[in-house]
Amino acid sequence: MAEEENDDPQIFNEGIISEWHNLTTDYGSLKKLARVGDRLELQREGYCHWAIFVGDQFVELEDQVLIVPCIIHRANPTDNPNNFGGGISSSSRSIRKGVYGIGDVCLEPLRDVWGISRLRINNSLDNSSPPFPSATVVERVMGVLNGEGRQALTAYNVVTNNCEHFVSWARNGWALSHQVKNITEKCLSLCIVAVGVLLPRPLAVMGGICLTGVQVARELRRS
């Protein structure tokens, strides 16, 4: 069922985590399930990329104006253009990324960003932080796209301002990245173990622990 029960009829797909979808076989089923304002998670090699689904939008491609399903996302510098194939604008994608600037927020066709990755709707953050109405989510990302607000002026940072921070801020109001949180927690555990092993260098080890703690604290910032 595409729409969940909710007191607010303007909030869709609240809290759902869908199955993984592949572009070549599941494009139609994903389109039926997805609603504007959904957080989309794309499984890349070694990490996940995140975007907000904004539905059908006008896109100018090679002297044509088309209406296609689109996403808005903070372009990830580690995204490899070679991973994206079969899209209607894949040949010009790297050029348009250069126009927007690596790490900037941009609007792109869903197909182009999806490529060969697996994709799913992941609104799990709704369960701990109530989402905005779907139309509000789209308004927030469109505002950033047009250069409005702090998110439009903050440079990309893999630890404090990545693609997952952006979609979490857009839908739930919190700039959070569970990927970063999980990595820093693992680093913290390793540092604690290292305290007992690297006794000649206790200050250096403690410094690493403090740095990890600061990074985790910066994750919990309300926008």
C-alpha distance (Angstrom), angle and dihedral (degrees) to the residues before:
residue distance angle dihedral
M1 . . .
A2 3.80 . .
E3 3.79 98.8 .
E4 3.80 124.4 52.4
E5 3.81 126.3 -144.9
N6 3.80 109.1 -93.4
D7 3.79 138.9 159.8
D8 3.80 88.9 -130.0
P9 3.83 109.7 62.5
Q10 3.80 89.3 -160.9
I11 3.82 92.9 66.6
F12 3.80 114.9 82.4
N13 3.81 134.2 -170.2
E14 3.79 90.2 7.4
G15 3.79 112.4 -167.4
I16 3.80 96.6 -11.0
I17 3.78 126.0 144.7
S18 3.80 108.9 -165.8
E19 3.77 128.9 -156.3
W20 3.80 117.8 -88.1
H21 3.81 115.1 -88.0
N22 3.80 132.4 -157.1
L23 3.79 120.7 -145.9
T24 3.80 95.9 -132.9
T25 3.81 96.0 52.8
D26 3.81 108.9 17.8
Y27 3.81 107.7 39.1
G28 3.80 93.5 110.3
S29 3.80 95.2 47.3
L30 3.80 92.2 47.8
K31 3.82 90.7 51.2
K32 3.81 90.2 53.0
L33 3.80 92.2 50.2
A34 3.81 100.7 40.4
R35 3.79 121.5 90.4
V36 3.79 128.4 -169.7
G37 3.78 110.4 -87.2
D38 3.82 94.9 33.0
R39 3.79 118.8 139.0
L40 3.80 108.9 -124.3
E41 3.81 119.5 -155.1
L42 3.81 117.7 -158.3
Q43 3.78 117.8 -164.3
R44 3.79 108.0 -137.2
E45 3.80 126.3 175.8
G46 3.81 105.5 -70.1
Y47 3.82 98.2 -8.4
C48 3.81 143.9 32.3
H49 3.80 127.0 -108.4
W50 3.82 120.6 -149.2
A51 3.80 134.8 -150.9
I52 3.81 142.0 164.7
F53 3.80 117.1 -117.9
V54 3.82 110.3 -131.1
G55 3.81 100.7 175.0
D56 3.79 126.7 -132.0
Q57 3.80 113.6 -1.6
F58 3.80 137.0 169.5
V59 3.81 110.1 -101.4
E60 3.79 125.7 -178.2
L61 3.79 110.7 -141.0
E62 3.79 126.1 170.0
D63 3.82 95.5 -24.2
Q64 3.80 91.8 -43.6
V65 3.78 129.8 106.5
L66 3.78 110.7 -146.4
I67 3.79 134.0 176.7
V68 3.80 108.0 -135.4
P69 3.83 138.1 153.1
C70 3.80 106.9 -86.3
I71 3.77 143.2 -173.5
I72 3.79 132.5 -152.0
H73 3.79 115.8 -143.0
R74 3.77 144.2 153.9
A75 3.80 102.2 -101.6
N76 3.79 108.8 -117.8
P77 3.82 115.2 -135.9
T78 3.81 89.8 -147.4
D79 3.80 93.4 56.5
N80 3.79 107.5 113.8
P81 3.84 112.2 -140.5
N82 3.81 87.6 -149.3
N83 3.80 87.8 69.0
F84 3.79 91.4 65.2
G85 3.76 115.9 78.3
G86 3.74 137.5 159.9
G87 3.79 96.9 25.5
I88 3.77 122.0 137.6
S89 3.78 91.2 -119.1
S90 3.79 103.9 26.0
S91 3.81 90.8 120.9
S92 3.80 92.1 60.1
R93 3.79 97.6 34.9
S94 3.80 96.6 99.0
I95 3.82 90.2 48.9
R96 3.78 92.3 52.8
K97 3.78 90.7 46.6
G98 3.77 87.2 55.9
V99 3.80 90.2 52.3
Y100 3.77 93.3 51.4
G101 3.79 93.0 39.1
I102 3.79 126.5 -117.4
G103 3.77 108.1 -76.0
D104 3.80 93.7 19.8
V105 3.80 123.3 122.1
C106 3.80 113.7 -100.0
L107 3.80 142.8 172.3
E108 3.81 115.8 -124.1
P109 3.81 138.3 162.4
L110 3.79 112.5 -88.1
R111 3.81 92.2 -127.2
D112 3.79 93.5 56.4
V113 3.78 95.7 52.2
W114 3.80 93.9 39.3
G115 3.81 95.2 56.4
I116 3.80 113.9 144.5
S117 3.80 94.8 -23.2
R118 3.78 124.9 109.0
L119 3.80 112.9 -111.1
R120 3.78 135.9 -163.4
I121 3.79 140.1 168.4
N122 3.80 107.9 -107.4
N123 3.79 114.9 -176.8
S124 3.80 93.7 152.1
L125 3.81 92.8 128.1
D126 3.82 87.2 70.3
N127 3.80 87.8 76.1
S128 3.81 92.4 66.2
S129 3.81 101.6 24.6
P130 3.83 119.8 35.4
P131 3.82 111.9 -120.9
F132 3.78 126.9 -124.6
P133 3.82 117.8 -112.2
S134 3.79 109.8 -78.8
A135 3.81 93.8 -111.3
T136 3.81 89.8 52.2
V137 3.80 91.2 53.2
V138 3.79 89.8 54.5
E139 3.81 91.3 46.4
R140 3.81 90.3 52.6
V141 3.80 95.3 51.7
M142 3.80 92.4 41.7
G143 3.78 88.6 53.3
V144 3.80 91.6 54.1
L145 3.81 89.8 45.8
N146 3.81 87.9 56.6
G147 3.80 92.3 50.4
E148 3.80 98.5 -100.5
G149 3.80 125.3 141.8
R150 3.78 137.6 2.1
Q151 3.80 95.0 -58.9
A152 3.80 90.0 62.4
L153 3.80 91.7 52.9
T154 3.81 99.6 43.4
A155 3.79 115.5 95.8
Y156 3.79 121.8 -126.5
N157 3.80 114.3 -90.6
V158 3.78 121.8 174.8
V159 3.82 91.5 -144.6
T160 3.80 103.5 38.1
N161 3.81 108.5 16.1
N162 3.80 113.6 25.8
C163 3.80 133.2 137.5
E164 3.82 93.6 -81.5
H165 3.81 92.1 50.7
F166 3.80 87.8 54.5
V167 3.81 98.3 51.9
S168 3.83 92.1 43.0
W169 3.80 89.8 52.5
A170 3.81 91.5 46.7
R171 3.81 97.5 51.1
N172 3.80 104.1 26.2
G173 3.80 106.6 19.8
W174 3.81 95.2 -118.4
A175 3.81 122.0 104.3
L176 3.80 96.4 -138.9
S177 3.80 133.9 152.6
H178 3.78 117.0 -168.9
Q179 3.80 89.3 -171.1
V180 3.79 91.0 61.5
K181 3.80 92.0 40.8
N182 3.80 92.3 53.4
I183 3.79 92.8 47.2
T184 3.79 94.0 48.5
E185 3.80 91.2 47.9
K186 3.81 89.3 54.1
C187 3.81 90.1 48.2
L188 3.79 90.0 50.5
S189 3.81 91.3 52.0
L190 3.80 90.9 49.7
C191 3.80 91.2 48.8
I192 3.80 91.5 51.6
V193 3.80 89.8 52.0
A194 3.79 89.8 46.8
V195 3.81 91.1 55.8
G196 3.77 88.7 68.9
V197 3.80 93.7 44.1
L198 3.80 105.0 39.5
L199 3.78 98.1 50.6
P200 3.83 93.9 153.7
R201 3.81 89.2 61.9
P202 3.84 105.5 41.2
L203 3.82 94.8 140.9
A204 3.79 93.6 53.4
V205 3.80 91.2 48.8
M206 3.80 92.9 47.5
G207 3.79 88.8 49.4
G208 3.79 89.3 57.3
I209 3.80 90.6 50.4
C210 3.80 91.9 50.7
L211 3.81 91.6 49.3
T212 3.80 90.8 51.6
G213 3.79 90.2 49.7
V214 3.79 91.3 52.6
Q215 3.79 91.2 50.6
V216 3.81 92.1 51.1
A217 3.80 90.7 48.2
R218 3.80 91.0 52.1
E219 3.79 88.6 55.1
L220 3.81 90.4 65.3
R221 3.75 99.4 66.4
R222 3.77 122.3 133.2
S223 3.80 114.9 -139.2
